[in-house]
Every structure is written in structure tokens, then in C-alpha cells.
Amino acid sequence: MTRQWSLPIVALAGGALFWLGSNFGMKWALMALIGFGFGFTLSFSRFGIVFGWREMLTKRNSYYVRVHLLTIAIEILLFTCFLSFTHALFGDAMVGNVMAIGVPFIVGAFLFGIGMQLAGVCATGTLYCCGEGQPRFWLVLLCYGIGTLISNQFRPTLDATFSSQVVLAKDLTGNIWSGMLLNLALVAVLFALFRSSELKRTGELKPIFSGGNLFWRDGRFTVLTGGILIALLNSAVVALHGSAWTITGAVYDMALRGASVFGLFEGNPKLAQPLFINPMVGMFWLGILGAMLARCLSGGGNFAPMRLGNSLASIIGGLLMGMGAMYSACNLGGFFDGTASGSLHGWVWMLMALGGSLIGIRLRPLFRL
């Protein structure tokens, strides 16, 4: 895609925002606009969560993970301020992103960790790579959706078999503000551990805040800029909606509609509702357009061609991510949003997904990745 496509993309995005605002309301339009910003920022900064974890686990390069922790720290501060209110700007309950911890959640996060390393992306990475026009990641998205459909069929059995418990930092410390300090302390400890690990392994450390061009380099945002903007955008979603951006629910809703074309899941009550009644669906597709615009403006090299190996990895990785995310959410929804919401499931998600990533990284050579 070249710069000549920029204007049509902006016009299409504007038309979509107008349609959402007219048919569903101002909140849907504003959230979709934020989704556009997400897609643009993710692509224009190359904010790679999966790549960053792989760099840390294989090379002890902690730069990307430290930026991730900085992003989470900003979110913790902003989310906590918003969550101190009872309702969001449009009247939704201010609940944040809280998940119960149990066997399905733990296994789901572990499977997601394996899948994201095979696919080479997480849910947000899938979105912006699709927007950039990389065909392999449309295959990941398709299989992600199929994975959510398969996994959700086991929910009644799993819910009846295993008990799960919500654990909030504020319940451990006494109030939301001391819970915020606990989470910030955990972020600081991890930041120091990753920093120390890199210094011990390599003898040097790539600084985040020193040197020139902190926020703009080589014609695009730096990863640091991307992290800061993502924290601000995600916090804006909380202010509007009462909870932060998630992708898995939107992918499931779209996959459900796709499956219904073939006569499947006809009794599901979600099929009686408009697809875009879930504002995350609008955010998803405007995110695709945002990533398309970023690709047009930044240019870039050619994409890796689809081969048998990376196609199989995309299929397996997408299925595992979709199946796992239905019970644990993704990197953003499970780790970033959960931690920032004061739910300790975010830290459990990180540990389990790191364990899964270790396996996924070991499996990558089998697919010539």
C-alpha cells in the first residue's frame, strides 16, 4: 500500500464512524475512533508484545519488556483513577477487566503463550498485521475465531467442574489506592529483575530514556511512544466504557456469525443481536483501518511469503490462542488490562503465558520459523 491510499482509508473510516454514531450512539463512534488510533499506533510503532517476550527469553534483551512494564505502570495509575468512580462517562458500570483465577484460566493462558509464539503475534499483533495486508495473519485470525468457537463449547462443563476465584489487589491491601501501590511495586520489581538479567547476560543495557530521538525515529513512532499512546488510548476506553479494550470477544462474535452461515450455533442468543452492538467489534475494524493507514504512511519492506511451515504454525498458533483466550483473554486483555484493573489474574496470566512461550519458542524450528 502506498500513500495514495491514505485518503480513501480516512474517508472509509470517517464513513464507518458516522454509521456507528448514527445507528448505535456516540459511545460506539468514539470507541471506534480510539480503535483506529490503536491500530495506527500498534503498526506505526511496531509495538511487538510477542517479539519482545521472545527477545527476553532467548537473548535476555529486556528493552521491549521494560517498555511493556512502563505501559502497564501508566495504565495502573490511570485505570485506578477511573475505577475510583462508580460509572463511566456513558453510564456503564466502572468494573475494569477482572477475571476469576482457576484451572480453565491457567490452562488457557498457557495455551495462549504457546500459540502466540507459533503464530508470531498475539491478538493485537494479529489485528495490525492484518491491517498491513499480510495474508498469513488473516489465516491466524480465521483460526483464532475457530478456536474461540471450539473452546466455548466446553464452557458449561468446565464451569461446573472447576471453581474459580476473583482476587483483587484492593482486597489484599484494604483499598483501591494501596492496591495500586502493590501493583506498581510488582511492576518495579519485575523491571529491576529484567534489567539485572540483561546486564548479567550481555554486560550492557539498552536504555529507554537516554539518547536522542526518544519518541520519533526513522520516520515512525518509537516503541516507547507506542507504549505511552497505547496506555492513554486504553485508559480512554475505560473512561468511556467502564472496561478496557479486548479483542477476543469481538473475534468470537464475528466467528459466530460466520459459522451461522453454515447453519451452526443457530440457537445462540447472540445471533439475535446486531453484531456491532458489541462496541469492541467496531474498535476491531477501525483498528484494521488504522493499521492500513500506518502502513501507507510508513511504507516498509516486503512481507515474508506464505510457506507450508509458517502456514501450519499460523493455523496451530491461531487455534491455540483462540481456545486459550476464551478463558484467559489475550496479552492486552489478560495481562495489561487485568493488572491495570487491580486484578491479580494479570500476574498469573503473565507467568503461565511465559511458560507457554518457552514451549512455543522451542517448537518454532519445527516450522522453520
C-alpha positions as CSV (number, residue, x, y, z in Angstrom):
1,M,0.0,0.0,0.0
2,T,1.2,3.5,-0.9
3,R,0.4,7.0,0.3
4,Q,-2.2,7.4,-2.4
5,W,-4.5,5.0,-0.5
6,S,-4.4,7.2,2.6
7,L,-7.3,9.5,1.7
8,P,-9.6,6.6,0.7
9,I,-8.8,4.9,4.0
10,V,-9.5,8.0,6.0
11,A,-12.8,8.5,4.1
12,L,-13.8,4.9,4.8
13,A,-13.0,5.3,8.4
14,G,-15.0,8.5,8.6
15,G,-18.0,6.9,7.0
16,A,-17.8,3.9,9.4
17,L,-17.6,6.3,12.4
18,F,-20.7,8.2,11.1
19,W,-22.6,5.0,10.6
20,L,-21.8,3.7,14.1
21,G,-22.7,7.0,15.6
22,S,-26.0,7.2,13.7
23,N,-27.1,3.6,14.4
24,F,-25.7,2.8,17.8
25,G,-24.7,6.0,19.5
26,M,-21.9,8.4,20.3
27,K,-20.1,5.9,22.6
28,W,-19.7,3.4,19.7
29,A,-18.3,6.1,17.4
30,L,-15.8,7.4,20.0
31,M,-14.6,3.9,20.9
32,A,-14.2,3.0,17.2
33,L,-12.2,6.2,16.8
34,I,-10.0,5.0,19.7
35,G,-9.7,1.7,17.9
36,F,-8.5,3.5,14.8
37,G,-5.8,5.1,17.0
38,F,-4.9,1.7,18.4
39,G,-4.4,0.1,15.0
40,F,-2.4,3.1,13.8
41,T,-0.2,3.2,16.9
42,L,0.5,-0.5,17.0
43,S,1.6,-0.6,13.4
44,F,3.4,2.8,13.3
45,S,5.5,1.9,16.4
46,R,5.9,-1.8,15.8
47,F,4.8,-2.4,19.4
48,G,5.5,-6.1,19.4
49,I,4.5,-7.9,22.6
50,V,5.3,-11.4,21.3
51,F,8.6,-10.4,19.8
52,G,9.6,-8.6,23.0
53,W,8.9,-11.7,25.1
54,R,10.9,-13.9,22.7
55,E,13.8,-11.4,22.8
56,M,13.8,-11.6,26.6
57,L,13.6,-15.3,26.8
58,T,16.1,-16.2,24.2
59,K,18.6,-13.3,24.2
60,R,17.9,-11.6,27.6
61,N,17.1,-8.4,25.6
62,S,14.7,-6.8,28.1
63,Y,14.2,-3.5,26.3
64,Y,10.8,-4.3,24.9
65,V,9.6,-6.0,28.1
66,R,10.7,-2.9,30.1
67,V,8.7,-0.7,27.8
68,H,5.7,-3.0,28.3
69,L,6.1,-2.6,32.1
70,L,6.2,1.1,31.7
71,T,3.0,1.0,29.6
72,I,1.3,-1.1,32.4
73,A,2.5,1.3,35.1
74,I,0.9,4.2,33.3
75,E,-2.3,2.2,32.9
76,I,-2.3,1.3,36.6
77,L,-2.2,5.0,37.5
78,L,-4.9,6.0,35.0
79,F,-7.2,2.9,35.4
80,T,-7.1,3.3,39.2
81,C,-8.3,6.9,39.0
82,F,-11.1,6.0,36.7
83,L,-12.1,2.9,38.7
84,S,-12.5,5.0,41.8
85,F,-15.7,6.3,40.2
86,T,-18.8,4.1,40.0
87,H,-19.8,4.7,36.4
88,A,-18.2,5.5,33.1
89,L,-19.0,8.6,31.0
90,F,-21.9,6.9,29.2
91,G,-23.4,5.3,32.3
92,D,-21.8,1.9,32.1
93,A,-20.6,0.4,35.4
94,M,-17.0,1.1,36.1
95,V,-15.7,-2.5,36.5
96,G,-12.3,-2.7,34.7
97,N,-11.1,-6.0,33.4
98,V,-11.4,-8.7,36.1
99,M,-11.2,-12.4,35.6
100,A,-11.5,-15.3,38.0
101,I,-8.5,-17.5,38.5
102,G,-9.0,-21.2,38.2
103,V,-7.9,-24.2,36.1
104,P,-9.5,-23.1,32.9
105,F,-7.9,-19.7,33.2
106,I,-4.4,-21.1,34.0
107,V,-4.5,-23.6,31.1
108,G,-5.9,-21.0,28.8
109,A,-3.1,-18.6,29.4
110,F,-0.6,-21.4,29.0
111,L,-2.1,-22.4,25.6
112,F,-2.1,-18.8,24.5
113,G,1.6,-18.5,25.3
114,I,2.4,-21.5,23.1
115,G,0.1,-20.3,20.3
116,M,1.4,-16.7,20.2
117,Q,5.0,-17.8,19.7
118,L,4.0,-20.2,16.9
119,A,1.8,-17.6,15.2
120,G,4.4,-14.9,15.8
121,V,1.7,-12.5,17.1
122,C,-0.8,-12.0,19.9
123,A,-4.4,-10.8,19.3
124,T,-3.4,-7.1,18.9
125,G,-0.5,-8.1,16.7
126,T,-2.9,-10.2,14.5
127,L,-5.1,-7.1,14.1
128,Y,-2.4,-4.7,12.9
129,C,-0.6,-7.3,10.7
130,C,-4.0,-8.0,9.0
131,G,-4.4,-4.3,8.5
132,E,-1.0,-4.1,7.0
133,G,-2.1,-6.6,4.4
134,Q,-0.1,-9.6,5.5
135,P,-2.1,-12.6,4.3
136,R,-0.6,-15.1,6.8
137,F,-2.1,-13.2,9.6
138,W,-5.6,-13.3,8.1
139,L,-5.1,-17.1,8.4
140,V,-4.2,-16.6,12.1
141,L,-7.3,-14.5,12.6
142,L,-9.5,-17.1,10.9
143,C,-8.1,-19.9,13.1
144,Y,-8.3,-17.7,16.2
145,G,-12.0,-17.3,15.6
146,I,-12.5,-21.0,15.1
147,G,-10.5,-21.7,18.3
148,T,-12.9,-19.5,20.2
149,L,-15.9,-21.4,18.9
150,I,-14.4,-24.7,19.7
151,S,-13.3,-23.7,23.2
152,N,-16.6,-22.1,24.2
153,Q,-18.4,-25.4,23.7
154,F,-16.7,-26.8,26.8
155,R,-17.5,-23.8,29.0
156,P,-20.6,-25.3,30.8
157,T,-18.7,-28.5,31.6
158,L,-15.6,-26.6,32.8
159,D,-17.6,-24.1,34.8
160,A,-19.3,-27.0,36.6
161,T,-16.1,-29.0,37.2
162,F,-13.7,-26.3,38.4
163,S,-14.1,-23.4,40.8
164,S,-12.6,-20.1,40.1
165,Q,-11.9,-17.1,42.3
166,V,-11.5,-13.4,41.7
167,V,-8.5,-11.9,43.6
168,L,-8.2,-8.2,43.7
169,A,-5.2,-6.2,45.0
170,K,-7.5,-3.9,47.0
171,D,-8.9,-7.0,48.9
172,L,-5.4,-7.8,50.0
173,T,-4.3,-4.3,50.9
174,G,-7.6,-2.7,52.1
175,N,-8.5,-0.2,49.4
176,I,-8.0,0.6,45.8
177,W,-5.1,3.1,46.3
178,S,-3.0,0.8,48.4
179,G,-3.8,-2.0,45.8
180,M,-2.5,0.4,43.1
181,L,0.8,0.8,45.1
182,L,1.1,-3.0,45.4
183,N,0.8,-3.4,41.7
184,L,3.2,-0.6,41.0
185,A,5.7,-2.3,43.4
186,L,5.4,-5.6,41.5
187,V,6.0,-3.7,38.2
188,A,9.1,-2.1,39.7
189,V,10.4,-5.5,41.0
190,L,9.9,-7.1,37.6
191,F,11.5,-4.1,35.8
192,A,14.6,-4.4,38.1
193,L,14.8,-8.2,37.6
194,F,14.6,-8.0,33.8
195,R,17.1,-5.2,33.8
196,S,19.5,-7.1,36.0
197,S,19.1,-10.3,33.9
198,E,20.1,-8.4,30.7
199,L,23.1,-6.8,32.4
200,K,24.3,-10.1,33.8
201,R,23.9,-11.9,30.5
202,T,25.1,-9.3,28.0
203,G,27.1,-6.9,30.1
204,E,25.2,-4.0,28.6
205,L,21.8,-2.4,28.8
206,K,19.7,-0.6,26.1
207,P,18.4,2.4,27.9
208,I,14.8,3.6,27.5
209,F,15.1,7.3,28.3
210,S,18.6,8.2,27.2
211,G,19.9,9.1,23.7
212,G,18.3,11.2,21.0
213,N,15.0,10.6,19.2
214,L,13.2,9.1,22.1
215,F,9.8,9.4,20.5
216,W,10.4,9.5,16.7
217,R,12.9,7.6,14.7
218,D,13.3,6.6,11.1
219,G,10.0,8.2,10.1
220,R,7.8,6.5,12.6
221,F,7.0,6.3,16.3
222,T,9.4,4.6,18.6
223,V,8.3,1.6,20.7
224,L,8.3,3.9,23.7
225,T,6.0,6.3,22.0
226,G,3.7,3.4,21.1
227,G,3.6,2.2,24.7
228,I,2.7,5.6,26.1
229,L,0.0,6.1,23.5
230,I,-1.4,2.6,24.0
231,A,-1.7,3.3,27.7
232,L,-3.5,6.6,27.1
233,L,-5.9,5.1,24.5
234,N,-6.7,2.1,26.6
235,S,-7.4,4.3,29.6
236,A,-9.7,6.4,27.4
237,V,-11.7,3.3,26.7
238,V,-12.1,2.6,30.4
239,A,-13.3,6.2,30.9
240,L,-15.9,5.8,28.1
241,H,-17.0,2.2,28.6
242,G,-16.0,1.1,32.2
243,S,-13.6,-1.6,31.0
244,A,-10.6,-1.6,28.6
245,W,-10.1,-2.8,25.0
246,T,-10.4,-6.5,24.4
247,I,-10.2,-8.4,21.1
248,T,-11.3,-11.9,21.8
249,G,-14.9,-11.2,22.4
250,A,-15.2,-9.3,19.1
251,V,-13.5,-12.1,17.3
252,Y,-15.8,-14.7,18.9
253,D,-18.9,-12.6,17.9
254,M,-17.7,-12.4,14.3
255,A,-16.8,-16.1,14.1
256,L,-20.2,-16.9,15.5
257,R,-21.9,-15.0,12.6
258,G,-19.6,-16.7,10.1
259,A,-20.4,-20.1,11.5
260,S,-24.1,-19.4,11.4
261,V,-23.9,-19.0,7.6
262,F,-23.3,-22.8,7.6
263,G,-26.2,-23.5,9.9
264,L,-24.1,-23.8,13.1
265,F,-25.0,-22.3,16.5
266,E,-28.5,-21.3,15.4
267,G,-29.8,-21.3,19.0
268,N,-27.1,-18.9,20.3
269,P,-28.9,-15.8,21.7
270,K,-26.0,-13.5,20.4
271,L,-27.2,-14.2,16.9
272,A,-30.4,-12.3,17.6
273,Q,-28.4,-9.1,18.4
274,P,-26.7,-6.8,15.9
275,L,-23.1,-7.7,15.5
276,F,-21.9,-4.1,16.2
277,I,-23.9,-3.9,19.5
278,N,-20.6,-5.0,20.9
279,P,-18.5,-1.8,20.6
280,M,-15.3,-3.9,20.5
281,V,-16.3,-5.1,17.0
282,G,-16.3,-1.5,15.8
283,M,-13.0,-0.9,17.5
284,F,-11.6,-4.0,15.8
285,W,-12.5,-3.0,12.2
286,L,-11.4,0.6,12.7
287,G,-8.2,-0.8,14.2
288,I,-7.7,-2.6,10.9
289,L,-8.2,0.7,9.0
290,G,-5.8,2.5,11.4
291,A,-3.1,-0.1,10.7
292,M,-3.7,0.2,7.0
293,L,-3.2,4.0,7.2
294,A,0.0,3.5,9.2
295,R,1.3,1.1,6.5
296,C,0.5,3.6,3.8
297,L,2.4,6.4,5.6
298,S,5.4,4.4,6.7
299,G,6.0,2.1,3.7
300,G,8.3,-0.7,4.7
301,G,9.8,-3.8,3.1
302,N,8.2,-6.8,1.6
303,F,6.4,-9.4,3.8
304,A,7.6,-12.9,4.4
305,P,5.9,-15.2,1.8
306,M,3.5,-17.9,3.0
307,R,5.1,-21.3,3.1
308,L,3.9,-24.7,4.3
309,G,5.8,-24.3,7.6
310,N,4.7,-20.8,8.6
311,S,1.1,-21.6,7.4
312,L,0.9,-24.6,9.6
313,A,2.3,-22.6,12.5
314,S,-0.3,-19.9,11.8
315,I,-3.1,-22.5,11.9
316,I,-2.0,-24.2,15.1
317,G,-1.0,-20.9,16.8
318,G,-4.3,-19.3,15.9
319,L,-6.3,-22.2,17.2
320,L,-4.4,-22.4,20.4
321,M,-4.7,-18.6,21.0
322,G,-8.4,-18.6,20.3
323,M,-9.0,-21.7,22.5
324,G,-7.0,-20.3,25.4
325,A,-8.2,-16.7,25.1
326,M,-11.9,-17.7,25.7
327,Y,-10.9,-18.5,29.3
328,S,-7.9,-16.2,29.9
329,A,-8.1,-13.3,27.4
330,C,-5.0,-12.2,25.4
331,N,-1.9,-10.3,26.3
332,L,-3.7,-7.0,26.4
333,G,-7.0,-8.1,27.9
334,G,-5.5,-10.7,30.3
335,F,-2.1,-9.2,31.3
336,F,-2.1,-5.4,30.6
337,D,-5.8,-4.7,31.3
338,G,-6.1,-7.2,34.2
339,T,-3.0,-5.9,36.0
340,A,-4.1,-2.2,35.5
341,S,-7.5,-3.1,36.8
342,G,-6.1,-4.3,40.1
343,S,-6.9,-7.9,39.4
344,L,-4.1,-10.4,40.3
345,H,-5.2,-12.6,37.4
346,G,-3.0,-10.3,35.3
347,W,0.2,-11.5,37.0
348,V,-0.9,-15.2,36.9
349,W,-1.6,-14.7,33.2
350,M,1.9,-13.4,32.7
351,L,3.6,-16.4,34.5
352,M,1.5,-19.0,32.6
353,A,1.9,-17.4,29.2
354,L,5.7,-17.1,29.8
355,G,5.8,-20.8,30.5
356,G,3.8,-21.5,27.3
357,S,6.1,-19.2,25.4
358,L,9.1,-21.2,26.4
359,I,7.5,-24.3,24.8
360,G,6.3,-22.3,21.7
361,I,9.8,-20.9,21.1
362,R,11.2,-24.5,21.2
363,L,8.6,-25.6,18.7
364,R,9.2,-22.8,16.2
365,P,12.2,-24.5,14.4
366,L,9.9,-27.4,13.6
367,F,8.0,-25.0,11.3
368,R,11.2,-23.3,10.1
369,L,10.4,-20.1,11.8
